[in-house]
Amino acid sequence: MSLPKPRRAGGRPATRTGPKQRLLVYLVQTDYPDADVDRLRRVVAALQKYPGLDEVRLSVVADGETTQLQIPHLGVRCCDELRAGLVEIVGPDSVATEQALV
């Protein structure tokens, strides 16, 4: 069984024109659990708006420890619009990209 290929808006398959990237998103836990859950939902919704072939690493930082969340089958298209949307949600120090090993 094969998974469906990521598609762009309009149903066209997502394509890669450059090196594969990895998007790193950090969520810092606060004293407001409801707000933290809302922020996580908003991050996932933003990621889902940009399907593609780039990897996502979503990490939660709590009490000095970092836990990586698994989001199976989620690939994104790293682009300025996605990064800007994520920065609005989690702040500029919590979003980064790096070149992924292929």
Buried (B, 14 or more C-beta within 10 A) or exposed (E): EEEEEBEEEEEEEBEEEEEBBBBBBBBBBEEEEEEBEEBBEBBBEBBEEBBBBBBBBBBBEEEEEEEEBEBEEBBBBBBEEBBEBBBEBBEEEBBEBEEBEE
